[in-house]
């Protein structure tokens, strides 16, 4: 069974968050911090501040993995918002 990850990164430099999804969180974080990502290269270094894992049962037929925004709304925002200053989603 495949595992997927929805994650939130924080850039102290930009005081902003970035939300992403991946199958390999370690490699994805390395890629973000190496400046390869179009949307994240200006915020290096990025810190992983939240991670949610799920299995392939949440795939929707033909439309890929359930939206990372849906996961965030149902799992994260029902909990505390105490991440870091700014909260610029």
Secondary structure, DSSP 8 states (H G I E B T S, - for coil): --EEEEEEEEETTTTEEEEEEES-HHHHHHHHHTT--TTTGGG-SEEEEEEEEEEGGGEETTTEE--HHHHIIIIITTS---SSTT---
